[in-house]
């Protein structure tokens, strides 16, 4: 069985931990996020007949007080870039984190998850902006940690992007 | 050739000469080195021929291996040969497993026996250690600790005698933090190795990032209480051992060697690791070899005979105490069984607590006193704790006691109870009889009264029988009333008085005839006179006591009808007497 390291990247309070909670088994407390800055979770998933064990590194969301520890990204096979669809600024922040990660560790497969899609009335990311992202040949998925919409699909898409074709 | 100019290199003659020279040189070479040339050709053919090379190596391979082993470093040799040997064995089993089975058969039996013997030996050793620790102060301390923390005694004993134990070993890919291989002691409960491995790597990164350290420095140990994590880092992988207790530094060296071996054997796999840990399965035995442990072994105890003596004395006292207690318990059980048999006692519970015997139940106040029963059975009353509730028992014997206490029957009356029926028999006054009939039904346990055998002591028949049963005795040859017979006469006078009082209504005009008797001494004629005189004197005395003379009649019969045969003086005395007979109209029976 293949083992892969995946990092959850994004601004503070975009819902990374909530996305993982719907998806994985866990033995560590959320306190690790605010102390060590990362919490490890695990998920075994089968994609195209191939079982893959995902080690999910849920990184503390970057904000004005704390930056992401880049050393945690070392050896990751993929990133799940999470932004809050109701706050356009978080998307820009997430993309900035991606740029910095690629600057440190080179190009890495990723999927952009626009979270909180259940709050359609507050949605700030325009269709044009989403189309522009998709136009870069990026995989962009609307997700909702609350309803579960798109969560499984986002992870599966990331695994497909990671695995050799 | 030496006369030829050095710069002359052109012209046909010169060219022909050169050819000839070459030929000559070839001939010379052939003459001088032909044998060596043949050998060189043969050597070349030998080197270039794979079959020949294989033959050459096969001739020396055994010696080469021996030389390598003799030189040391057989670990590398083993490491090199292991994959091939493993593959060969696997292939052999796949083709025909019987070959390997037959080859191993001669060694399997002894190996199994040895394994069983080893297990047995270690079991006996463990048993001895447990016995030793159980009866020692240290063992008692461990036992108290086990009770206090709620863990099994064996676990506490094991941990307290533990020097160190390697509980888990991780081989972790440095770059991805993914587990390549993980081994764990079977006695240890662990968390998910993948997550622990990743978190451990994260913590190492956290520590390195958080504190200013030199390039290349890394976290190489963690400690929490008795638990330590030793970490050794290589270029591609790290090895982490979770250790309980204080491990020797040699263990760290051993971990380093394992890590180096992993890099040597799996350098390509580590370099190209894509998340598939399967190739590192082959390294599992090496990691498992790191799961070592060391336990404290106490010096053999010195011979301490006083301990054995104390143990024996203790055992004897214990057995004695146990036996005494068992006997006492048996005695008390018999006592309680006896109590249960007693009328008016119902034992509802019997138990032993804090060295005393607690007996609880119901007791009729008239039942036997349990304390008295204790004395009979020689049991210590201070050990008894009775708790009785009063009640009325319906046992016949207790009902009878209750009836006697309440009715207080006069002398001559006998009471008995059978199945709740009170039987009264004998003679009593009519007043008592009436009172008895009224009160008997208030006695708990009395359901009916049967007094058909209870006679009225003042009935005419009773009075007549009472008068006729009296006798007045006389001295030899005397007709005078003996003063000692006065009370008898007074009693007879009283009874006759009662009889005469009821006579008019009951028996008509009753006459009491006093019959004088005489013994055989003296002539018959004298005896008749003497007996008549005795009867006359008795009549006079009764008249004096208030009996009407008309109701009395005196008759002397001498020896004509002796009361007793004169076999001795006592019987002869009875024949010197006056007896009484009530005559007159016949009285109805049972009146």
Interface residues (C-beta under 8 A of the other chain):
Chain A: X1 X2 X3 X4 X5 X25 X26 X27 X28 X32 X36 X37 X38 X40 X41 X42 X52 X53 X55 X57 X69 X71 X72 X74 X75 X76 X77
Chain B: X173 X174 X175 X176 X177 X178 X179 X191 X192 X194 X195 X198 X199 X202 X203 X205 X206 X208 X209 X274 X275 X276 X277
